Amino acid sequence: MIKPHKGMLQIAALMFVAMIAILTMGAIFLPVWLKSYLSFLYEHRHFNYLALMWILFFASAQAITMLILALQIILSVSKEKSFVMGNYHRLRIISYLSFGIMALFIACMFVYLTPYTVVFIGGTAVLGIIVMIISNLLKQAIEIQEENDYTV
């Protein structure tokens, strides 16, 4: 069995902790940041600020949850427990959260439409599909490993 490189996993874990901290701070200061950004960009255009703020707040909460789950997967791999059902469930939740973010940005199109919104919708859909495929592959690997553990 190939053992994961501990140094790389520690660097990845630190990067995920930093991303969680940055997203959390962004979510905390979202109202101030969003109001100043939109007033700078669109001085004379009216749109629903509160709806956009809540959409972005829920999307950032889901993104933070995805990063926490990914960090848990990294910690599990660092303990050499890669093929466990917990990782399968975490990957499955990450794919559902990705589809949830996609749904939020579809709703965002009715409030604030930019080309980036459409690209982000496509990106989160692709991410959700890829992570769901990987989680299914992991589940099959876990089943094969369990069969091999019972074989003498």
URVEN-V614969 format. One record per residue. N is the residue number from 1. RES is the residue in one small letter. PHI is phi as a letter, one per 30 degrees, with the letter a starting at -180 (NA if undefined). NEAR is the number of other C-alpha atoms within 10 Angstrom. D_LAST is the distance of its C-alpha to the last C-alpha in whole Angstrom. Layout:
n = <N,N>
res = <RES,RES>
phi = <PHI,PHI>
near = <NEAR,NEAR>
d_last = <D_LAST,D_LAST>
This chain:
n = <1,2,3,4,5,6,7,8,9,10,11,12,13,14,15,16,17,18,19,20,21,22,23,24,25,26,27,28,29,30,31,32,33,34,35,36,37,38,39,40,41,42,43,44,45,46,47,48,49,50,51,52,53,54,55,56,57,58,59,60,61,62,63,64,65,66,67,68,69,70,71,72,73,74,75,76,77,78,79,80,81,82,83,84,85,86,87,88,89,90,91,92,93,94,95,96,97,98,99,100,101,102,103,104,105,106,107,108,109,110,111,112,113,114,115,116,117,118,119,120,121,122,123,124,125,126,127,128,129,130,131,132,133,134,135,136,137,138,139,140,141,142,143,144,145,146,147,148,149,150,151,152>
res = <m,i,k,p,h,k,g,m,l,q,i,a,a,l,m,f,v,a,m,i,a,i,l,t,m,g,a,i,f,l,p,v,w,l,k,s,y,l,s,f,l,y,e,h,r,h,f,n,y,l,a,l,m,w,i,l,f,f,a,s,a,q,a,i,t,m,l,i,l,a,l,q,i,i,l,s,v,s,k,e,k,s,f,v,m,g,n,y,h,r,l,r,i,i,s,y,l,s,f,g,i,m,a,l,f,i,a,c,m,f,v,y,l,t,p,y,t,v,v,f,i,g,g,t,a,v,l,g,i,i,v,m,i,i,s,n,l,l,k,q,a,i,e,i,q,e,e,n,d,y,t,v>
phi = <NA,d,c,d,d,d,d,d,d,d,d,d,d,d,d,d,d,d,d,d,d,d,d,d,d,d,d,d,c,e,e,d,d,d,d,d,d,d,d,d,d,b,d,c,c,c,a,d,d,d,d,d,d,d,d,d,d,d,d,d,d,d,d,d,d,d,d,d,d,d,d,d,d,d,d,d,d,d,c,h,b,d,c,b,d,e,d,d,d,d,d,d,d,d,d,d,d,d,d,d,d,d,d,d,d,d,d,d,d,d,c,a,c,b,d,d,d,d,d,d,d,d,d,d,d,d,e,d,d,d,d,d,d,d,d,d,d,d,d,d,d,d,d,d,d,d,d,d,d,d,d,c>
near = <4,5,9,13,10,12,10,11,16,14,11,16,20,13,13,20,16,12,16,20,13,13,18,17,11,15,19,13,11,18,18,11,13,16,14,11,11,14,12,10,10,10,8,8,8,9,13,10,14,13,15,20,19,15,19,20,18,15,21,20,17,18,21,21,16,21,18,19,19,19,20,17,21,20,17,16,19,19,12,14,14,18,19,19,15,14,22,22,16,18,24,19,19,25,25,18,20,26,19,19,25,24,16,18,23,17,15,21,15,12,15,14,13,9,8,9,16,15,11,15,21,13,14,20,18,16,17,24,16,13,18,20,15,16,22,16,13,20,18,14,14,17,15,12,14,13,10,10,9,7,7,4>
d_last = <18,22,24,27,30,31,35,35,33,36,39,37,37,41,42,40,42,45,45,44,47,50,49,49,53,54,53,55,58,57,61,63,61,61,65,66,64,65,69,69,68,70,73,74,71,70,67,65,64,62,60,59,58,56,54,53,53,50,48,48,47,44,44,43,41,39,39,38,35,34,35,32,30,31,30,27,26,28,25,23,22,22,20,21,23,26,26,26,29,31,31,32,35,36,36,38,40,41,42,44,46,47,48,50,52,52,55,56,57,60,61,61,60,60,58,55,54,53,51,50,49,47,45,44,43,41,39,38,37,35,33,32,31,29,28,26,25,23,22,20,19,18,16,14,13,12,10,8,8,6,4,0>
